[in-house]
Amino acid sequence: MTPQAPPRRDVAIVAFAQTRCRRRTDELSEVEMLMPVLHEVLRRTGLKTGDIGFTCSGSSDYLAGRAFSFTMALDGVGAWPPISESHVEMDGAWALYEAWVRLLTGEADTALVYAYGKSSPGALRKVLTRQLDPYYLAPLWPDSVALAALQAQTLIDAGRADEAALAAVAARSRTAAADNPRAQLTAPTLDGGYVVAPLRTADCPPIGDGAAAVVLAAGDRARRLCPRPAWIRGMDHRTEAHSPGVRDLTDSPSTRQAAERAGAFDRPVDTAELHAPFTSQEIVLRTALGLDDRVAVNPSGGALAANPMMAAGLIRLGEAAARIGRGASDRALAHATSGPCLQQNLVAVLEGDPEGDPGE
């Protein structure tokens, strides 16, 4: 007799917290920046550290400038008595993916996911060159803005956008961020100066420090912890070829494939939180995901309003879940990216229980 697979568990985001993104936090260590967020997200669920079945974090040693810097952040979590813990050298969205898989397998019923990054101590554009191919591309020292400008120019040359369209994305994002107390930039006034043509200052993300955390829970545990959980109906991540030179920079097939496998195209979404640090990248993502004007895109302001490295992707999932939790959305898409020119992409689909349906 063929054994049957156990039924799939429902897993939800039940709490989300983040710092206000700031240009500099010289007075704070990573642990001091992170601890208030951890305390807040646990307070919202009523859980204690000892109630968490699995903990996973996302950060980058390159930002911190020292090896195994994530171990210091565990001082903010509390690692005694011993905890089940893991870490990804990626944006916290990928840490959430690992925690989600852990809960799906039944190894835990709750998980704490957090991410943080301090970009202010170093030259971020130079630091991010360490993501590039070390043999052919990195020796040329193209920084993150220059590569994004290359992508934007490719989009313009293909007739898919112009500088006015890029400016419209920036204006909408910064205007939406005016209602977000955690955003770093909220003024819709646009700076006309080029950083790297065709990208102007307003087309680029601010450099800032910040942290975020979410709590995941499975099944009935989620409903006990949160009045309206944001159920993760699907999540997937894919990657493009490492070299931008062998890719069509006007498209993002990895995003489309991740969205398809996550179930994003099964039914329309009403909200999309897209991790698009540059205005041109939002245009690429909207096309890949088939998002029209009926979808509220980045109502939080997105990464153009606050882009703390290693936390901005996790914040997209948290913002989408928060909208579901307060009843502003019923079905939302959240996206995270890493690497140059949308190299790696993660897509999650979140849903709230229908009104009057608390689940089985």
N, C-alpha and C positions, 0 to 999 in steps of 0.2 A: 504494500500500500504506500503510495507516494505521500510523504509528509507535507502538510499544508503550511505555508508561511503564516506567521502570526499576523493578526490585523494591524494595519498601520495606525500609529498613534497620532492624535492631533496635538500639535505643539503651537504655542502662541507667545507673542511678546506681551507681557503683562505690565511692564513698567519701563520708563525711559527717563533719563536725566542727562543733562549736559552743562558744561560751564559756559559762560559767556566768552566767546572767542575774542582774544585781545592781541594787539600787535606785539606786545612784550610782556613777559611775566618774570622779569629778572629777580623779583623778590621771592619767587616760589620755586621749589624743586618739583620734579615730576610727581613725586609722592604727595606733596602738599597741594598741588593742583588737582590731583585725582581724588583725594580722600573725601572732600565734600560731595562729589558726584556719587561715589560709592555709598556713602551714608544716605544720600537722598533717595537713590533708587531702591535701596533696601527698605527705607522707611515707608515708601509708597506701597509696598506689598506687606509690610509687617513682618518680614522675614529677618532672621539673624544670619550672621555669617555661617554658623554651624548648620543652618537649614538648607544651605546650597549644596546640591549634589555634584556639580561640576563647575569649574571656573576656567574661562579662557580669555586671553588678552591679545591685542594687536598693537604693535609699536615697531619702531625701527632703531636699531643701534646706530645707524648712520646719522640720524638726527641728534641722538644723544652724544655721539662722539666717543662711545666706549662699548666694549663687548659685554654681552649679557646684561645690558642695562635694565631689561624687563624684570630681572630678579629683584631689583630694588623696589619696584612698584608693588611687589607682594607685601611690603611693609604696610601699605594702605589697605590691603585685603585682610591680612591676618592669616598667616600660614601655620598657626599652631592653635589647636591640635592639627595634625597633618590634613591637607585637603587634596582632592583630585583636581589637578591643574594642568593647563597646557598653554602654549603661546604660539602665535604665528607672526613671522616677520613680514607683516602685511597690514593693510587697513583692517580695522576691527570688524568690517563686514564679513571677512573671511573667517575671523574667529567666531562670529555668530553662526556661520555655516557649520563649522566643526561642532559647536555646541548643539546645534539643531540635529545633526546626525547622531550625536551621542544620546540625545533624548529620544529620537526615533527608535533606536535600538533597545530602549528600555533600561539603559545603564544608569540613568538618573531621571528624576522627575522635575528637577529645577536646575537652572544654570544661570550663572552670572557672567556676562560678557562685557568687557570694557576695553577702551582704546584711548590713547593719548599721544600727543606730539607737541614738542616745542621746536618750532622752526626758527625762532628769533635768534638763537645764539650763533648760528652760522650763516653762510651764503647759500640759501636754499636752491637757487638755480644751479649752482655748482654741485651741491650735494646730490641732486637728482640725476646728474650725469652718471652716477654709479649704477643706475639701472640699465645702462646701455651695453650693447655688445662690446666686450673689452678689447677686441682685436681690430675691428674695422671702424666702428662708430665712435666709441668713447675717446680714442686718441684725437679726434677732431674737436672735441669739447663742445658739441652743440647742446645748449642748455634747454630746459623744459619749455621756456617761452619761445625760443627760436623754432623748436620742433612743432609746437602748437601753431605758430605763425605759418609754417610750411603747410600744415594741414588746412588752415584757414584759407591760404592762397590757392591751394588745390581745389577747395570747395568753390571759391569765387571763379576760378578759371573754368570750372565745369558748369558754370551758370546756375549753381544751386543756391547761391547766396551773394550778397554784396555787403559793403560796409554799413549801409543803412539797416539791413536786416540784423547784422551783428549788434548794432547799437540798440535796436528795439529789444533784443533779448536782455541786454544789460539793464536797460531802463525798467523793463517789467520786473526783473529779478530784484533790483535794489528797491523798487517801490513796494513789492511784496514784503521785503525784509523789514520795512518800517513797523510791521505788526509783530516782529519776532524780537523779543528782548534779549535773546542770546546771540543775535547777529553782530558781526563786526562792522559792516558797512550798511547803512540804511538810506543814505542820501541819493536821490535819483539824479542829481547833477552829474553830468558826464564830462570827464577830462578828455580833451581832444587830442592830446599828445600821443604819438606812437611810442610803444615800447619796442616792438619789432613789427614792422609793417607786414600785413595789414591790421595787426592787433594794436588797439589803443589801450590806455590804462584801464578803462572801464570794461574792456573785453577780457581782462585777466583777473585771477582770483587774488584776494588780499593774502599777505603772509601773516600768519597768526598762530597763537598757542591755544590749545584747548583739549578737553577730554570729554568722553561720553560713556554711558553705561546703560545696558538693558538687562532685564531679567526675563528669562524664558521659563515656561512651565507647561506641563503636559496634561491633557485631558481635564478631568474635573478639578484637578489642583489649580489649573489656570482660572477656572470660573470662580473658585473660592478666593483667589488673590486679586481679581480684577473684575469690575462690573461689566466691562465689555472688552474681552481679550481681542487682540489682533492675530487671528489664526494664520499661520504660515501655510498657505495652500500649495506652494511649490517654490523651489529655489534651485538655481543651477548657476555654475560659472564656467566660462570658456576663455580661451586665450587666442590671440592672433600670433602670426609669425613674429619673431623677435625683432627683425629688421624692418623699420618703416619703409625701406626702399622696395620691398617686395609686396607691399599691401596697397589696396585702393583706399586712400585716406578719406575719401568722400563717403565711405560706407563702413558699417560695423557689423559684419556677419556674425562675429562671436556674440555680440549683444542679442542679435535676432535669434540665434540658436539657443542661447541661454533662456531667453524669454519664452520661446516655444516649448522647451523642456520643462519650464516652470509653470506652464499653463496660462501664460499671460494672454494668449490669443483665443482662449476658449470662450471668454466673455469680456465685454468692454470693461475697462477700469474708469473710475471717475477722478482719480488722483495719480500723479506720477512724480515721485521725488527722484530726480536724475542727478547723478554725481557728474556734473559737467563743469570742470574748473574754468573752461574757456567758452565764450559765447558760441564759437563755431562748433564746438563739440555738442552743445545742446541741439543744434540743427541736425547734426549727423545722427544723434540718438533718437530724436523725434521721428525721423524718417525710418530708421531701422526698427523702431517699435510700433510704427503706424499710429502715432498719437496725433489726434486732430484738435481743433480748438475747443471741443467739448470737454477735454480733459484738463483739469487744473494742474499745470506743470510748475513744480517748485514753488508752492504757495509759501514756503518758509523763506524764500530768497535763494536757496540752494548754495552751491559752493562759490558762486560769485559774490555772495554776501558774507560768507564765513567758510574758510577752507583749512581747518586744522589738519595737518598731515597725519595720516594713519587713523583719524577719527571721522573725517568728513563722510566717508562711505557708510560707516555705522550710523552716523547721524541721519542719513537719508532713510534708513530703515526705521530708526527711532521716530523721526518726524512723521513718516507715513503711518506707523502704528499709533502715534499719539492722536492723529486726526481720526482714525477709526475709533479709538477709545472715547473721544469726546463727541462722537456722532457726526463729525463733519465729512466722513467718507465711509462708504460701505465696502468698496473693493479698490485697493490701491496697489500700485507697482512701485517698487523701490529698486534703485540701481546703484552700483558702486563700481569704480574703476581704479586701476593702478597701472603704472607704467606710461611710457610716452604715447601720445596720439591714440588713446583708448585701447591700449594693448590688451589688458586683461579686464574682463567684465563679468559682474555678478548681477543677477536679476532675481528678485523675490516678489511673490504675489501674496498680499495680505487681505484678509476679509474679516468683517465683523459678523456676529450672529445677527440674523434678521430680527427686526423688532418683534418682541414677544416670543422669540424662540431662544430659550437659554441653553439649547442643546439637549442631547439625550440624557 
